[in-house]
């Protein structure tokens, strides 16, 4: 098992890519904390893992709350004694232009997607230093590397922040044996993708037309990339950006 005896936190673990990451991590031997605002869905994922012989716990978390992050880490350490892996997967999307984006929308997207990652790293890294090692995977987006005429500028800004924050934090903590890497999914078949373009099937078709592989990715296809970065197989990889996008950015 690639994550035997490791302890992992996955934010946004109740559905989509986070659910897939949580299940695959548990299948590979990790003790998984599923952190999300969606209690019923998160508890269902934890139940599915335990029914399959794995170890998992759901803990409610609003990633924009620093106090909830502190409580989550204390609870995780009390349950499992350490922290090896953090996946900052929780995120929200947007579908407005610069002109139509309100200040409230901008702040919400930046708070969840960027500040949530900051809080997760800030409060997890001290425990990883005590542990002598750690791996943090921050979920960005292909739109965190390039601009898009079709996407939300606020969303792109938040994911660009995640990209550069990850690289800077990786350099800061390389000597602590803590690795930080970002993952950049393309169009993945998740509930969030459906929410990003309500009633805009033409936009979805255009994105797929621009994707060389001609299809959406699956949550598992992202989760296996995250698994690699979380595992000791990636022990010499830090500050990297793993693109999982069906070839979109290769053009």
C-alpha positions in Angstrom: 0.0 0.0 0.0 1.4 3.4 -1.0 0.1 5.3 2.0 0.4 2.7 4.7 0.3 4.2 8.2 0.0 7.7 6.9 -2.6 10.2 8.1 -4.3 12.5 5.6 -6.7 15.4 5.7 -8.8 16.0 2.5 -10.8 19.2 2.4 -13.9 19.3 0.3 -13.8 15.5 0.7 -17.6 15.0 0.6 -18.0 14.9 -3.1 -16.3 15.1 -6.5 -12.5 15.0 -6.6 -12.3 15.2 -2.8 -14.5 12.1 -2.4 -12.4 10.2 -4.9 -9.1 11.3 -3.2 -10.4 10.2 0.2 -11.5 6.8 -1.0 -8.3 6.1 -3.0 -6.1 7.3 0.0 -8.0 4.9 2.3 -7.6 2.1 -0.2 -3.9 2.7 -0.1 -3.7 2.5 3.6 -4.1 6.0 4.9 -6.2 7.1 7.8 -8.3 9.8 6.3 -10.0 12.9 7.8 -12.8 14.1 5.4 -13.2 17.8 6.1 -16.2 19.6 4.5 -19.2 21.8 5.2 -21.5 19.1 3.7 -22.0 16.9 6.8 -24.3 14.2 5.5 -22.4 13.7 2.3 -19.1 13.7 4.1 -20.3 11.1 6.7 -21.5 9.0 3.8 -18.0 9.0 2.3 -16.5 8.1 5.7 -19.1 5.3 6.1 -18.3 3.9 2.6 -14.6 3.8 3.5 -15.1 2.1 6.9 -17.5 -0.4 5.4 -14.7 -1.3 3.0 -12.3 -1.9 5.8 -10.6 1.5 5.8 -10.2 4.1 8.5 -11.9 7.5 8.1 -13.5 10.2 10.1 -15.7 13.1 9.0 -15.0 16.5 10.6 -17.0 19.6 9.7 -14.9 22.4 8.3 -15.5 25.8 6.8 -12.1 26.4 5.2 -12.5 30.2 5.5 -12.5 29.9 9.4 -9.1 30.0 11.0 -10.6 28.8 14.3 -12.2 25.8 12.6 -8.8 24.9 11.0 -7.2 25.0 14.4 -9.9 22.7 15.9 -9.6 20.3 12.9 -5.8 19.9 13.4 -6.2 19.4 17.2 -8.9 16.8 16.5 -6.9 15.0 13.9 -3.8 14.7 16.1 -5.9 13.5 19.0 -7.4 10.8 16.8 -4.4 9.6 14.9 -1.3 11.2 16.6 0.2 12.9 13.6 -0.3 14.5 10.2 1.5 13.3 7.0 -0.6 14.6 4.2 -2.9 17.6 3.5 -5.0 17.9 0.3 -6.4 21.4 0.0 -9.1 20.4 -2.4 -12.1 22.5 -1.3 -13.1 25.2 -3.7 -15.8 27.1 -5.4 -16.2 28.4 -8.9 -17.6 31.4 -10.6 -19.2 32.3 -14.0 -19.2 36.1 -14.1 -17.2 38.6 -16.1 -15.0 41.3 -14.6 -17.9 43.8 -14.9 -20.6 41.6 -13.5 -18.6 40.2 -10.5 -19.6 41.9 -7.3 -17.3 42.6 -4.4 -19.1 40.0 -2.4 -18.6 37.3 -5.1 -14.9 38.3 -5.5 -14.3 38.0 -1.7 -16.1 34.7 -1.4 -14.1 33.1 -4.2 -10.8 34.4 -2.9 -11.7 33.4 0.7 -12.5 29.8 -0.1 -10.0 29.1 -2.9 -7.0 31.1 -1.7 -7.4 32.0 2.0 -8.6 28.4 2.7 -5.4 27.0 1.2 -3.3 29.5 3.3 -5.0 28.6 6.5 -4.6 24.9 5.8 -0.9 25.2 5.2 -0.3 27.6 8.0 -1.8 25.3 10.6 -0.7 22.0 9.2 2.9 22.7 8.6 3.9 23.0 12.3 2.5 19.5 12.9 4.4 18.2 9.8 7.6 19.8 11.2 7.1 17.9 14.4 6.5 14.8 12.3 9.8 15.3 10.4 8.1 15.3 7.0 4.9 16.0 5.1 3.3 16.4 1.8 0.8 19.1 0.9 -1.1 19.1 -2.4 -3.0 22.2 -3.3 -5.7 21.9 -5.9 -5.4 24.7 -8.4 -6.7 24.6 -12.0 -5.5 24.8 -15.6 -7.0 28.3 -15.2 -4.5 29.0 -12.5 -1.8 28.8 -15.2 -3.3 30.6 -18.1 -6.1 33.1 -18.8 -9.4 32.2 -20.4 -11.9 34.3 -22.3 -14.7 31.9 -21.2 -13.9 31.5 -17.5 -14.4 33.6 -14.4 -11.5 36.1 -13.9 -12.1 35.9 -10.1 -11.8 32.1 -10.2 -8.6 32.3 -12.3 -7.2 34.9 -9.9 -7.8 32.7 -6.9 -6.3 29.6 -8.6 -3.3 31.7 -9.8 -2.8 32.7 -6.2 -2.8 29.0 -5.2 -0.2 28.2 -7.8 2.4 30.8 -6.7 1.7 30.5 -3.0 2.4 26.7 -3.4 5.8 27.4 -5.0 6.8 30.0 -2.5 5.8 27.8 0.5 7.6 24.9 -1.1 10.8 26.8 -1.1 10.3 28.0 2.4 9.9 24.5 3.8 12.0 22.3 1.6 14.6 22.0 4.4 11.9 20.9 6.8 11.3 17.9 4.5 7.8 19.2 3.7 6.8 19.0 0.1 4.2 21.3 -1.5 2.9 20.8 -5.0 -0.1 22.0 -6.9 -2.4 20.1 -9.2 -4.1 21.7 -12.2 -7.2 19.8 -13.4 -8.9 20.6 -16.7 -12.7 20.0 -17.2 -13.5 17.2 -14.7 -16.9 15.6 -14.5 -17.8 16.8 -11.0 -20.8 18.6 -9.5 -18.8 21.8 -9.4 -18.2 21.7 -13.2 -22.0 21.5 -13.7 -22.5 24.4 -11.3 -19.9 26.5 -13.1 -22.0 26.8 -16.3 -25.7 26.7 -15.4 -27.7 26.6 -18.6 -24.6 27.2 -20.7 -24.2 23.9 -22.6 -22.5 25.8 -25.5 -19.7 26.9 -23.2 -19.2 23.3 -22.0 -19.0 22.1 -25.6 -16.5 24.8 -26.5 -14.2 23.7 -23.7 -14.4 20.1 -24.8 -13.7 21.1 -28.4 -10.5 22.8 -27.2 -9.4 19.7 -25.2 -7.3 17.4 -27.4 -8.6 14.2 -25.7 -12.2 15.4 -26.4 -13.8 14.5 -23.1 -14.1 15.4 -19.5 -11.7 13.8 -17.0 -13.0 11.7 -14.1 -12.4 12.5 -10.4 -10.4 9.3 -10.2 -8.0 10.5 -12.9 -7.2 13.5 -10.8 -7.1 11.6 -7.5 -4.5 9.2 -8.8 -2.2 12.1 -9.6 -2.8 13.5 -6.1 -2.0 10.1 -4.7 1.4 10.0 -6.5 2.3 13.4 -5.0 1.2 12.4 -1.6 3.2 9.2 -1.6 6.9 8.6 -1.0 7.3 7.9 -4.7 7.3 11.7 -5.2 9.9 12.3 -2.4 12.1 14.5 -4.6 9.2 16.6 -6.1 8.3 19.9 -4.5 7.1 23.2 -5.9 5.8 21.5 -9.0 2.6 22.0 -10.9 1.0 18.7 -12.1 -1.4 19.4 -15.0 -4.2 16.9 -15.5 -6.2 18.4 -18.3 -6.5 16.1 -21.4 -3.8 18.1 -23.2 -5.5 21.5 -23.1 -2.4 23.4 -22.0 -0.1 21.5 -24.4 -1.5 23.5 -27.3 
